[in-house]
Amino acid sequence: MTEKKVAVVAIGGNALIVDKTKKTIPDQFDAIKQTMSHIAGMIEDGWDVVITHGNGPQVGFILRRSELSMHELHTVPMDYCGADTQGAIGYMGQKALRNEFKKRGMKKEAVTLVTQVQVDAADPAFEHPAKPVGSFLDEETAKERMAKGQVFVEDAGRGWRRVVPSPIPQNIVEVDAIRTLIDKGFTVIAVGGGGIPVVEKEDGNLRGVEAVIDKDFASGLLANNLNADLLVISTAVEKVAINFGKENQEWLDEMTVAQAEKYIEEGHFAPGSMLPKIQAIVKFLKEGGKKALVTDPPNIQRALAGETGTWIIP
């Protein structure tokens, strides 16, 4: 029997919403079908895979629905938005994988685990909310919400937008369940949207908090906890570049942690885009990770064969 090779594969927003004109549920399912077909190829090649995913736009849709129906229905707290999207996106992923496995004649089954991720109540992020969520509001509405304790910032003339804390993930509550499912041969969808943010109270009970956890940092933590052989962060580009968009742009086949830190310091990676992905990979490798790969979904199998992608090593 061949030894298991475990990979955590983090899929980005482009795996669900290809562009602004394709946001409906059928559009999202069509997009995730494409991504899951590439991951199924990886599984067929012998990898045991845990899939993580983003949920930013989907949480935004729930918050917007809450705003539109606020005089008729209850609002939805952020942790419940996370749980709702884990279930819905997980359902799409499970269905897409099941159909793909059937088409390929693979005896595999996918399962989604609603995952809580513990953060530190004393994390400085709680004092400095900075992660934008939801839709743009006018100043009057934003100030009404601020009087009730929410935090809003004005966004470059486009309106006012709510910001919430983005604390560093500390502990994946259901990690043992994820490990057991992998050992039993399941393809697992977990830690969706970075996980449902919870803090531990003095009595040991968990309490959900109004926050958003970065999915790439949570994926790196999961990969560390599982002692995974590989962390794959799939994104919209085939490779990572330095001097991106400039005349001297250079695509990278490989970089070490030291090189990645140098490029971060030099400002090569855009905040809110490639920067958090590379930072999460650096953290993963510094904490015992073996290797990481950045590429887009259609090129995952080619990258694993050494033909493309950007590899990051300790």
N, C-alpha and C positions, 0 to 999 in steps of 0.2 A: 504493500500500500504506500502510495506516495505521500510525503509529508505535506500537511496543509500549508498553503501560502495565503496569508490573510492581508487584505487591503481595505483601508477606509477610503471611500471615494466620495468627495464632497462636490455636489453639483450646484452650479450657480444659478442666478435668476434667469439667465438666457436658456436654461434647460426647460423652463416653464413658459416664459413670456419672451417670444422671439423679438417682437417689436411692439410699439404702442398701438398698432391697429389690430393686434391679435391677443386680446385679454380675456375672451370668454372662456368658459369651462371647456367646451370642445376644442378651442384653440390650444389651451394649456395641455389638454390630454394628447393632442397631436404632437406637441413639442416634446412632452415627456416620453412618448412612445419612441421617438427617434433616439433620445438619449439612452433609454433603457435597452434599446437594441444593441447599442455599442457596449454597454456594460455587460449584457448577456454574452456577448462575444468573449469578453474578458473572463467571465465565469466558465464558459465552455472551454477556455484554454487552461482551466485548472485553478483559478483563483477563488477563494472564499471572500465574499465582499460584504461589507457593511456600507450602506449608502446614506449619506447625510445630505441635507438640502437647505437652501435659503427659503424665506417665506415673506420677505419685506413687502412686495406688492399685495400679497394676499391678506396680510395683517392690515395693510392700508385700506383694502376693500371692506373688511369687517368694521373697521373704525368709521369709515365713511357711511356705511349702512346704519351704524349706531347713531351718527350725527343726524342723518335724514329722518330717523324714526324716534328721536329722543323724546318727543312729546307723547309718544304712544307706547314705547317699549323701554325696557331697562338697557343701560349701557353694558358693554362687554369689557371687563378689565383686561390688561395686557397679557397676563399669564394665561387667561382663558382664550384669548386670540391665538396665542401660541399653540395651545392644545387643539383648538379647532382646526388650525391649518396643518398641524402634524397629522391629524386624522384624514383630512381631505386630500392633502398632497400624497400622503402614504397610500391611500386608497388608489389614487391614480397610478402611482408607481407599482403597487402590487398587481393591479390589473394588467398594466402594460407588460410587466415581467412575466406574469403567468402566461399571457398570450404569446409572448416571444419564446419562452421555454417550450411551449406546446408546439410552436412552429418548427423549432429546432430539434424536437424529439428529446429534450432534456428532462430528466426526472428531478426537477428542482422545484422548490416552493419558496415564495417570498412572504415575509411577514413584517408588519409595521409595529413598532413599539413606541407608545407615547412615553416620552422621556423627559424626566425632570433633571435639571442641572443646578447644583448648589453653587451659590455665590456668597461672598463675604458681605455681611450687612455693613461692615466698616470700610468697604471698598470706596476709594476716593471718588469713583464715578458717580456715586449717589449724591455727592455734593456738587457735581458739575455735569448735569445732564447735557448730552451733546448729540445723541442719535436721533435724527429726524424721523417721525412716524406720522402716518395719516396724511390728510389732504391740506391744502392751503386754505386759510381762513382770512376773513377781513379783520382789521385791527379791533373793532368793537367786540366781535365774538371772541377773539383771542383773549382780550382783557377780561371779559366776563369769566372765561375758563380759568384764567390766571388767579382771579379772586377766589376761586374754589380750590386752588392748590396746584393746578397743572402749570408746566413751564412752557412758554412759547418764545420763539425768536423770529425776528423779521428776516426774510430770506431774499436778499438781493432784488427787492422791488416786486417779487412775485406773490407776496402775501405773508401771512404769519403761519408758522408751522410748529406743532408740538415737538418738543425734544424730551427724550427719556434717558436714564442712565444706561451705559453699556459696560457692566462690570465684567471682570475676568472670570471665566469658569474655573471652579475649584474641584468639583467632584460630580461625577455622573452617577446619579442615584441608582439607576437600573443597570449599571454596567455588568453585574453578575448575570442578569437575565440575558443581556446581549451576548455575553460570552457563551452561555449555555446554548443559545439558539444557533450560534455559529458552529459550535462543536457538534450539534445535531444535524448540520448540513443545510440549515436555512440561509437564504439571502435575507439580510435584515436591513430594514429602513428605520433609522433611529436618529435621535438628537436633531430632529428637524428644526430649522430656524435657530440653531444654536442651543436648543433645549428650552424647556419651560423654566424660567428663572425662579428659584426658590431660595429662601434663607432658613437656617435652622434656628428655632427659638430656644430660649433657655431651658424649656422642658423637653427639648429634643424633637419636638414636632416641626414639620415643615410648613412654611407660609409662602404663598406666591407673592411676587413683587412686580411693580410697574417698571419693567426694564426690558432690554433686548440684549441677548448675548451674541457676540460675533460667531457666526457658524464655522468659520475657518479655525478660530482658536478652539472652539468646542470639538471640532473634528480632530484637531491635533491632540487634544487631551484624550479623546476616546482612543485614538491610535496608540498613544503611549500606554494607556491603561490595558489595552488588549495585547500589548507587545506586538503590534502589527508589523508585517514585513515591509509595508509600503503605505504612504499617504499620497493619494492622488487628489489634487485640487484642479477640477476642471473649470474652465473659464471660456471666454469668447475668442481667445487667440490660441494659435497652435504652439507658440513658444513665448517665453519672456524676452523682452528687449530692454536694452539700456539706450539712452538718448531717444526714447520712443517718439516717433513722429517728426524727428529732425533729420537733416541730411546725413548725419553720421550715425543713424540708427543701426544697432547691431543686435541680431537675434542670438540668444545664448543656448548652446546645447547642454551646458553643465555649469554649475557653480558650487563652490564650497560655502559653508556657513560664514566663514571669514569674508569671502568675496561678497556674499549677499549683504552682510552687515555694512561693508564699505559702500556698496551701491545704495543702500538705504540712506546712509549718512550723506551721500552725495546728491540725494533727492531724485534718483532715477525713477522711482515708483510712485504713482499718483495716489494720494489719500482717497479712500472710498472706492478704490479700484484694485490695482495690483499690490499696493503697499500692505494692507492687512493680510493678504494671502502670503506674501513673503515673510512678514513678521511672524505669522502663525507657524509657518514651516520652520523658521529659525528656532522658535521656542520648542517645537516638536523634536527637532534634531538635537538641540542642546540638552533636552531632558531624556535622552536615550533612544530617540528614533533612529531608524536605520537609513532610510532614504525617502525622498519625496519627488513627485513628478507634477509638473504643471503643463497642461495641454487642453485642447478643446475635445468635446465628446467624440466627434467622428475620428479623431486621431489617437484615441486611447490605445487601441490594439497595435497600431504602428509604432507608437511611442514605447510600448512595452517590449516591442521587438527591436528597439534601439534605433529606429529610423527617424524619429522626430521628437518633439517635446523638449522641455527643459528639465533636466535632472538636478536636484539639489542634494548634496551629500555632506556628511559631517566634516 
